[in-house]
Amino acid sequence: MAAGHAHKLYRHGHSAVHALPPHCKLVAVLGFVVVVVATPREAVWAFALYAVLLAGVAAAARIPAGFLLRRLLIEVPFVLFAVLMPFVAQGERVEVLGMSLSVSGLWGAWNVLAKGTLGVAASVLLAATTELRELLLGLQRLKLPPLLVQIASFMIRYGDVVTDELRRMSVARRSRGFEARGPRHWGVLAKTAGALFIRSYERGERVHLAMLSRGYAGTMPVIDQVTASRTQWAHAAALPVTALAVCLMGWTL
């Protein structure tokens, strides 16, 4: 069930956040994200406090700001979507820098940006302080269906293998003078995707047969038992509980 290597999102460290059991961190991040989503979008100050809370966690985990910001770039497509909302949404309009923008669209864009950024930041912090293998053990400890845990395990283990296969196919195309320059080359790219799917499917069949020959009967052996003390649960609960207090103030003030 081990991933076999550390993912590039993970940053090795010996902080108190790194030391927390993975299932504690998973529950804490899930609780934090749920609280953030439940916060009214008009409570702008509440989202600022959430950002301060995450900054505190990053400082405790000794995660550099640059490391965190670079990995937040994954949400750029959602940012572009949010930027378009004030222009296409209907309802009351307001002039901003000579442009007519929808008020509801502005609030919607802010809602997506604030909650999405905080959710992604919390997920990045989780990945930066928890190895993939430990995350799988945490999911197993939280009684996630074993089949889903197995699928996630194999995705992690063989994701790089499939990526390398795609890279070799790309090198083979370029060595034959192929360069995708327009729609007329989409057919070749579609054939590449189909060939990659067939190769991945065949590899999966070979892996499954190898597992069956070694006694696989639908379940993977439990290598480690991850446990957590009350103190560790209390430390992990500090983030979502504090965020919940902020959320409640956001609804009442």
C-alpha positions in Angstrom: 0.0 0.0 0.0 3.0 2.2 0.2 3.5 4.9 -2.5 7.2 4.1 -2.7 8.4 7.7 -2.8 7.5 11.2 -1.6 5.3 13.4 -3.8 6.5 16.8 -4.9 3.7 18.4 -2.9 5.2 17.0 0.3 7.8 18.9 2.3 9.8 16.9 4.7 9.8 18.3 8.3 9.7 17.5 11.9 7.1 20.0 13.1 4.2 19.4 15.4 1.9 19.5 12.3 3.9 16.8 10.6 3.7 14.6 13.7 -0.1 14.6 13.9 -1.7 11.3 12.8 -3.0 11.6 9.2 -6.6 10.8 10.0 -6.6 13.7 12.5 -5.4 16.1 9.8 -7.9 14.8 7.3 -10.8 15.4 9.7 -9.4 18.8 10.6 -9.1 20.0 7.0 -12.5 18.6 6.1 -14.1 20.4 9.0 -12.3 23.6 8.2 -13.4 23.5 4.6 -17.0 22.8 5.6 -17.0 25.8 8.0 -15.5 28.1 5.3 -18.1 27.1 2.8 -20.9 27.7 5.4 -19.6 31.2 6.1 -21.8 34.1 4.6 -20.0 35.7 1.8 -20.7 39.2 3.1 -18.5 38.5 6.2 -15.3 39.6 4.5 -13.5 39.9 7.8 -14.2 36.3 8.6 -12.3 35.1 5.5 -9.4 37.3 6.5 -9.3 35.5 9.9 -9.4 32.2 8.1 -6.4 33.2 6.1 -4.6 34.2 9.4 -5.4 30.7 10.8 -3.9 29.0 7.8 -0.9 31.2 8.0 -0.5 30.2 11.6 -0.6 26.5 10.6 1.9 27.1 7.8 4.2 28.8 10.3 3.9 26.0 12.8 4.6 23.5 10.1 7.6 25.6 8.8 6.1 25.8 5.3 7.6 28.7 3.4 5.2 31.2 1.9 6.7 30.8 -1.6 6.2 27.0 -1.4 2.5 27.5 -0.6 1.9 30.3 -3.1 3.5 28.3 -6.0 1.1 25.4 -5.4 -1.9 27.7 -5.2 -1.5 28.3 -8.9 -3.5 25.2 -9.5 -6.6 27.2 -8.9 -5.9 29.6 -11.8 -8.7 28.2 -14.0 -11.2 28.9 -11.2 -9.8 32.4 -10.8 -10.5 33.0 -14.5 -14.0 31.7 -14.2 -14.6 34.1 -11.2 -13.2 37.1 -13.1 -15.9 36.5 -15.8 -18.8 36.4 -13.4 -19.3 40.1 -12.9 -19.5 40.6 -16.7 -22.0 37.9 -17.5 -24.2 37.8 -14.4 -27.6 39.5 -14.5 -29.2 42.0 -12.1 -28.2 45.3 -10.6 -25.2 46.9 -12.3 -22.5 49.1 -10.9 -19.7 51.2 -12.6 -16.2 50.1 -11.8 -13.3 51.8 -13.6 -15.6 52.6 -16.5 -17.0 49.0 -16.8 -20.5 48.0 -16.0 -20.4 45.0 -13.6 -23.1 43.0 -12.0 -23.4 43.4 -8.3 -24.4 39.8 -7.8 -21.6 38.7 -10.1 -19.1 40.6 -8.0 -20.3 38.9 -4.8 -20.3 35.6 -6.6 -16.7 36.1 -7.8 -15.6 37.1 -4.3 -17.4 34.0 -2.9 -15.6 31.6 -5.3 -12.2 33.3 -4.9 -12.3 33.5 -1.1 -13.7 30.0 -0.4 -11.8 28.3 -3.2 -8.5 29.8 -2.3 -8.9 28.9 1.4 -9.9 25.4 0.6 -7.0 24.9 -1.8 -4.6 26.4 0.7 -5.8 24.0 3.4 -5.4 21.0 1.0 -1.9 22.1 0.0 -0.9 22.4 3.7 -2.3 18.9 4.3 -0.3 17.5 1.3 2.8 19.4 2.4 2.8 17.9 5.9 1.5 14.4 5.2 3.1 11.7 2.9 0.8 10.1 0.4 1.3 6.7 2.1 0.2 8.2 5.4 -2.9 9.8 3.8 -3.9 6.4 2.5 -3.5 4.9 6.0 -5.5 7.8 7.4 -8.3 7.1 5.0 -8.2 3.5 5.9 -8.4 4.4 9.6 -11.4 6.6 8.9 -13.2 3.5 7.5 -13.3 4.7 3.9 -14.5 1.8 1.7 -11.4 -0.5 1.2 -12.0 -0.6 -2.6 -11.7 3.2 -2.8 -8.5 3.1 -0.8 -7.0 0.5 -3.1 -7.9 2.5 -6.2 -6.3 5.6 -4.7 -3.2 3.5 -3.8 -2.8 2.2 -7.3 -3.4 5.7 -8.8 -0.5 7.0 -6.7 1.7 4.0 -7.4 1.2 3.9 -11.1 0.5 7.5 -11.9 4.2 8.2 -12.6 4.4 5.1 -14.7 1.6 6.2 -17.0 3.1 9.7 -17.1 6.5 8.3 -18.2 4.7 6.2 -20.9 3.1 9.3 -22.2 6.4 11.1 -22.2 8.1 8.3 -24.2 5.3 8.5 -26.8 5.7 12.2 -27.0 9.5 11.8 -27.6 8.7 9.1 -30.3 6.4 11.6 -32.1 8.9 14.4 -32.0 11.7 12.1 -33.2 9.6 11.5 -36.3 9.2 15.2 -36.9 5.7 15.6 -35.6 4.6 18.8 -33.9 1.0 19.6 -33.0 0.3 23.0 -34.6 -3.4 23.1 -35.2 -6.7 21.2 -35.4 -5.5 19.1 -38.3 -3.1 17.3 -35.8 -5.9 16.6 -33.3 -6.4 13.2 -34.9 -2.8 12.1 -34.1 -3.2 13.3 -30.5 -6.5 11.4 -30.2 -4.8 8.2 -31.4 -2.0 8.8 -28.8 -4.6 9.1 -26.1 -6.3 5.9 -27.3 -3.0 4.0 -27.4 -2.1 5.3 -23.9 -5.5 4.1 -22.6 -5.0 0.6 -24.2 -1.4 0.3 -22.8 -2.6 1.4 -19.3 -5.5 -1.1 -19.4 -3.2 -3.9 -20.4 -0.7 -3.0 -17.7 -3.6 -3.0 -15.2 -4.6 -6.5 -16.3 -1.0 -7.7 -15.9 -0.7 -6.2 -12.4 -4.1 -7.8 -11.4 -3.0 -11.2 -12.6 0.3 -10.8 -10.7 -1.7 -9.9 -7.6 -4.0 -12.9 -8.0 -1.0 -15.2 -8.4 0.2 -13.9 -5.0 -3.0 -14.6 -3.2 -4.9 -11.4 -3.6 -8.6 -11.9 -2.6 -10.1 -8.4 -2.9 -8.5 -6.8 0.1 -5.0 -5.4 0.8 -3.1 -6.3 4.0 -3.1 -3.7 6.7 0.6 -2.8 7.1 0.3 -0.2 9.9 -2.2 0.7 12.5 -2.4 4.5 12.9 -3.7 5.6 16.2 -4.1 9.0 17.8 -4.2 10.2 21.4 -6.8 12.6 22.8 -4.1 15.3 22.9 -3.4 14.9 19.2 -7.1 15.0 18.4 -7.4 18.2 20.5 -4.5 19.8 18.6 -6.0 18.9 15.2 -9.4 20.2 16.3 -8.0 23.6 17.1 -8.2 24.8 13.5 -11.8 23.8 12.7 -13.1 24.7 16.1 -11.6 28.2 15.9 -12.9 28.6 12.4 -16.4 27.5 13.6 -16.3 30.3 16.2 -15.5 32.8 13.5 -18.3 31.4 11.3 -20.8 31.8 14.0 -19.8 35.4 14.6 -20.1 35.9 10.9 -23.7 34.8 11.0 -24.6 36.8 14.1 -22.8 40.1 13.6 
